[in-house]
Amino acid sequence: MALATAMNERIALCRDTRRSNCAGTALYIVGMQDSDRFVTGGRRIPRHVLKPLARLEEPAEGCLVVWERQWMGMTGINHMAVVTSTEPLLVTQRPAYKGPLEEDKPISIASMFYIGQRRTYYMPNASVKVPWHLHWRFLPD
């Protein structure tokens, strides 16, 4: 219950902000960063932020969902969202940099731009924080 309450409070704070990207918003909602701000890693979204997290076989409420693709032998993460319901399967996401927050969107619609990409689910861990050097500080608000 505490997780759902904290997530709902963070989602409410994201509704009127537009300074972040999908990863920054998702990681903020699950408590892995302290504010809703852009996260970069050179190759789209940083995989090493997810390495310490437990992978899930099935989605769970409050977990991260990432869309990954293989390119030239490397795995890249193209999108990240938070699962807000499992029956039906819904996500909350920021679809693009500075885009509006989309709440409780069917995952089939959120996946439309990522056809053919693998979806992976991760259990967030608030003790794992996004390193400071991955915050792009020079973006205008």
Phi and psi restraints in degrees (value plus and minus 20) as a CYANA .aco file:
   2 ALA   PHI     -83.7   -43.7
   2 ALA   PSI     -58.0   -18.0
   3 LEU   PHI     -82.0   -42.0
   3 LEU   PSI     -66.8   -26.8
   4 ALA   PHI     -81.9   -41.9
   4 ALA   PSI     -60.9   -20.9
   5 THR   PHI     -84.2   -44.2
   5 THR   PSI     -66.8   -26.8
   6 ALA   PHI     -82.8   -42.8
   6 ALA   PSI     -62.1   -22.1
   7 MET   PHI     -82.6   -42.6
   7 MET   PSI     -64.3   -24.3
   8 ASN   PHI     -82.8   -42.8
   8 ASN   PSI     -58.0   -18.0
   9 GLU   PHI     -84.8   -44.8
   9 GLU   PSI     -62.8   -22.8
  10 ARG   PHI     -89.0   -49.0
  10 ARG   PSI     -58.3   -18.3
  11 ILE   PHI     -81.2   -41.2
  11 ILE   PSI     -63.5   -23.5
  12 ALA   PHI     -79.6   -39.6
  12 ALA   PSI     -58.1   -18.1
  13 LEU   PHI     -90.7   -50.7
  13 LEU   PSI     -44.0    -4.0
  14 CYS   PHI    -102.3   -62.3
  14 CYS   PSI     -35.8     4.2
  15 ARG   PHI     -79.8   -39.8
  15 ARG   PSI     -56.9   -16.9
  16 ASP   PHI    -125.2   -85.2
  16 ASP   PSI     -13.9    26.1
  17 THR   PHI    -122.8   -82.8
  17 THR   PSI     128.9   168.9
  18 ARG   PHI    -162.8  -122.8
  18 ARG   PSI      27.2    67.2
  19 ARG   PHI    -135.0   -95.0
  19 ARG   PSI     -10.2    29.8
  20 SER   PHI    -142.4  -102.4
  20 SER   PSI     158.5   198.5
  21 ASN   PHI    -139.3   -99.3
  21 ASN   PSI    -195.7  -155.7
  22 CYS   PHI     -79.5   -39.5
  22 CYS   PSI     -64.8   -24.8
  23 ALA   PHI     -87.8   -47.8
  23 ALA   PSI     -64.8   -24.8
  24 GLY   PHI     -79.7   -39.7
  24 GLY   PSI     -63.3   -23.3
  25 THR   PHI     -88.9   -48.9
  25 THR   PSI     -66.4   -26.4
  26 ALA   PHI     -81.8   -41.8
  26 ALA   PSI     -64.6   -24.6
  27 LEU   PHI     -87.4   -47.4
  27 LEU   PSI     -51.4   -11.4
  28 TYR   PHI     -89.3   -49.3
  28 TYR   PSI     -65.7   -25.7
  29 ILE   PHI     -78.6   -38.6
  29 ILE   PSI     -58.5   -18.5
  30 VAL   PHI    -108.4   -68.4
  30 VAL   PSI     -17.9    22.1
  31 GLY   PHI      67.3   107.3
  31 GLY   PSI      -3.8    36.2
  32 MET   PHI    -112.4   -72.4
  32 MET   PSI     -22.9    17.1
  33 GLN   PHI    -166.5  -126.5
  33 GLN   PSI     137.4   177.4
  34 ASP   PHI    -105.1   -65.1
  34 ASP   PSI     -33.0     7.0
  35 SER   PHI    -167.1  -127.1
  35 SER   PSI     142.6   182.6
  36 ASP   PHI    -104.3   -64.3
  36 ASP   PSI      70.1   110.1
  37 ARG   PHI    -159.0  -119.0
  37 ARG   PSI     137.9   177.9
  38 PHE   PHI     -75.7   -35.7
  38 PHE   PSI     116.8   156.8
  39 VAL   PHI    -143.6  -103.6
  39 VAL   PSI     111.3   151.3
  40 THR   PHI    -148.7  -108.7
  40 THR   PSI     143.7   183.7
  41 GLY   PHI    -170.9  -130.9
  41 GLY   PSI      -1.4    38.6
  42 GLY   PHI      65.2   105.2
  42 GLY   PSI     -76.2   -36.2
  43 ARG   PHI    -125.2   -85.2
  43 ARG   PSI      50.6    90.6
  44 ARG   PHI      45.9    85.9
  44 ARG   PSI    -126.5   -86.5
  45 ILE   PHI    -127.3   -87.3
  45 ILE   PSI     114.1   154.1
  46 PRO   PHI     -88.7   -48.7
  46 PRO   PSI     101.1   141.1
  47 ARG   PHI     -89.8   -49.8
  47 ARG   PSI     -52.0   -12.0
  48 HIS   PHI     -87.2   -47.2
  48 HIS   PSI     -37.6     2.4
  49 VAL   PHI     -88.3   -48.3
  49 VAL   PSI     -50.5   -10.5
  50 LEU   PHI    -108.9   -68.9
  50 LEU   PSI     -38.3     1.7
  51 LYS   PHI     -74.6   -34.6
  51 LYS   PSI     -61.7   -21.7
  52 PRO   PHI     -97.1   -57.1
  52 PRO   PSI     -24.7    15.3
  53 LEU   PHI    -106.7   -66.7
  53 LEU   PSI     127.0   167.0
  54 ALA   PHI     -93.9   -53.9
  54 ALA   PSI     111.9   151.9
  55 ARG   PHI    -102.7   -62.7
  55 ARG   PSI     123.4   163.4
  56 LEU   PHI    -131.1   -91.1
  56 LEU   PSI     123.8   163.8
  57 GLU   PHI     -95.4   -55.4
  57 GLU   PSI     -55.0   -15.0
  58 GLU   PHI    -146.7  -106.7
  58 GLU   PSI     131.7   171.7
  59 PRO   PHI     -86.1   -46.1
  59 PRO   PSI     129.0   169.0
  60 ALA   PHI    -153.1  -113.1
  60 ALA   PSI     128.7   168.7
  61 GLU   PHI     -78.8   -38.8
  61 GLU   PSI     110.0   150.0
  62 GLY   PHI      70.4   110.4
  62 GLY   PSI     -20.1    19.9
  63 CYS   PHI    -108.0   -68.0
  63 CYS   PSI     141.8   181.8
  64 LEU   PHI    -105.3   -65.3
  64 LEU   PSI     122.9   162.9
  65 VAL   PHI    -142.1  -102.1
  65 VAL   PSI     111.8   151.8
  66 VAL   PHI    -143.9  -103.9
  66 VAL   PSI     126.1   166.1
  67 TRP   PHI    -124.4   -84.4
  67 TRP   PSI      99.7   139.7
  68 GLU   PHI    -137.9   -97.9
  68 GLU   PSI     128.3   168.3
  69 ARG   PHI    -158.2  -118.2
  69 ARG   PSI     132.4   172.4
  70 GLN   PHI    -111.6   -71.6
  70 GLN   PSI     115.6   155.6
  71 TRP   PHI    -170.0  -130.0
  71 TRP   PSI      99.9   139.9
  72 MET   PHI      32.4    72.4
  72 MET   PSI      22.7    62.7
  73 GLY   PHI      58.0    98.0
  73 GLY   PSI     -15.3    24.7
  74 MET   PHI    -138.9   -98.9
  74 MET   PSI     128.6   168.6
  75 THR   PHI    -116.9   -76.9
  75 THR   PSI     109.3   149.3
  76 GLY   PHI    -141.2  -101.2
  76 GLY   PSI     124.5   164.5
  77 ILE   PHI    -117.2   -77.2
  77 ILE   PSI     103.9   143.9
  78 ASN   PHI    -121.7   -81.7
  78 ASN   PSI     -42.0    -2.0
  79 HIS   PHI    -177.0  -137.0
  79 HIS   PSI     133.5   173.5
  80 MET   PHI    -163.7  -123.7
  80 MET   PSI     121.9   161.9
  81 ALA   PHI    -168.3  -128.3
  81 ALA   PSI     158.5   198.5
  82 VAL   PHI    -140.2  -100.2
  82 VAL   PSI     111.2   151.2
  83 VAL   PHI     -95.0   -55.0
  83 VAL   PSI     102.9   142.9
  84 THR   PHI    -128.4   -88.4
  84 THR   PSI     -30.4     9.6
  85 SER   PHI    -178.9  -138.9
  85 SER   PSI     125.2   165.2
  86 THR   PHI    -125.5   -85.5
  86 THR   PSI     -39.5     0.5
  87 GLU   PHI    -155.1  -115.1
  87 GLU   PSI      71.9   111.9
  88 PRO   PHI     -96.2   -56.2
  88 PRO   PSI     146.9   186.9
  89 LEU   PHI     -98.7   -58.7
  89 LEU   PSI      89.2   129.2
  90 LEU   PHI    -144.1  -104.1
  90 LEU   PSI     130.9   170.9
  91 VAL   PHI    -150.7  -110.7
  91 VAL   PSI     136.0   176.0
  92 THR   PHI    -132.5   -92.5
  92 THR   PSI     113.7   153.7
  93 GLN   PHI    -171.7  -131.7
  93 GLN   PSI     140.8   180.8
  94 ARG   PHI    -131.0   -91.0
  94 ARG   PSI      89.4   129.4
  95 PRO   PHI     -89.9   -49.9
  95 PRO   PSI     -38.6     1.4
  96 ALA   PHI    -177.5  -137.5
  96 ALA   PSI     142.9   182.9
  97 TYR   PHI     -75.7   -35.7
  97 TYR   PSI     108.1   148.1
  98 LYS   PHI      42.7    82.7
  98 LYS   PSI      -4.0    36.0
  99 GLY   PHI    -100.4   -60.4
  99 GLY   PSI     147.7   187.7
 100 PRO   PHI     -92.9   -52.9
 100 PRO   PSI     134.6   174.6
 101 LEU   PHI     -93.6   -53.6
 101 LEU   PSI     113.0   153.0
 102 GLU   PHI    -132.5   -92.5
 102 GLU   PSI      98.0   138.0
 103 GLU   PHI    -122.5   -82.5
 103 GLU   PSI     122.6   162.6
 104 ASP   PHI      28.9    68.9
 104 ASP   PSI      32.2    72.2
 105 LYS   PHI    -113.7   -73.7
 105 LYS   PSI     116.3   156.3
 106 PRO   PHI     -76.9   -36.9
 106 PRO   PSI     115.8   155.8
 107 ILE   PHI     -83.2   -43.2
 107 ILE   PSI     -47.6    -7.6
 108 SER   PHI     -83.5   -43.5
 108 SER   PSI     -55.7   -15.7
 109 ILE   PHI     -96.6   -56.6
 109 ILE   PSI     -61.1   -21.1
 110 ALA   PHI     -82.2   -42.2
 110 ALA   PSI     -48.0    -8.0
 111 SER   PHI    -104.7   -64.7
 111 SER   PSI     -25.7    14.3
 112 MET   PHI     -76.7   -36.7
 112 MET   PSI     -54.4   -14.4
 113 PHE   PHI    -106.4   -66.4
 113 PHE   PSI     -21.5    18.5
 114 TYR   PHI    -144.4  -104.4
 114 TYR   PSI      15.0    55.0
 115 ILE   PHI     -80.8   -40.8
 115 ILE   PSI     114.6   154.6
 116 GLY   PHI      65.3   105.3
 116 GLY   PSI     -21.3    18.7
 117 GLN   PHI    -118.9   -78.9
 117 GLN   PSI     127.8   167.8
 118 ARG   PHI     -98.2   -58.2
 118 ARG   PSI     116.3   156.3
 119 ARG   PHI    -118.2   -78.2
 119 ARG   PSI     110.5   150.5
 120 THR   PHI    -146.9  -106.9
 120 THR   PSI     120.7   160.7
 121 TYR   PHI    -130.3   -90.3
 121 TYR   PSI     118.1   158.1
 122 TYR   PHI    -149.8  -109.8
 122 TYR   PSI     120.1   160.1
 123 MET   PHI    -103.7   -63.7
 123 MET   PSI      98.4   138.4
 124 PRO   PHI     -86.8   -46.8
 124 PRO   PSI     138.3   178.3
 125 ASN   PHI    -159.6  -119.6
 125 ASN   PSI      90.0   130.0
 126 ALA   PHI     -85.1   -45.1
 126 ALA   PSI     -35.4     4.6
 127 SER   PHI    -100.2   -60.2
 127 SER   PSI     -33.4     6.6
 128 VAL   PHI    -113.2   -73.2
 128 VAL   PSI      96.6   136.6
 129 LYS   PHI    -129.1   -89.1
 129 LYS   PSI     132.3   172.3
 130 VAL   PHI     -91.5   -51.5
 130 VAL   PSI     106.1   146.1
 131 PRO   PHI     -80.6   -40.6
 131 PRO   PSI     125.7   165.7
 132 TRP   PHI     -77.8   -37.8
 132 TRP   PSI     -53.8   -13.8
 133 HIS   PHI     -92.1   -52.1
 133 HIS   PSI     -28.6    11.4
 134 LEU   PHI    -111.5   -71.5
 134 LEU   PSI     -23.2    16.8
 135 HIS   PHI    -108.9   -68.9
 135 HIS   PSI     100.3   140.3
 136 TRP   PHI    -100.9   -60.9
 136 TRP   PSI      82.8   122.8
 137 ARG   PHI    -101.3   -61.3
 137 ARG   PSI     -32.9     7.1
 138 PHE   PHI    -122.6   -82.6
 138 PHE   PSI      -2.0    38.0
 139 LEU   PHI    -104.5   -64.5
 139 LEU   PSI     116.0   156.0
 140 PRO   PHI     -90.4   -50.4
 140 PRO   PSI     125.0   165.0
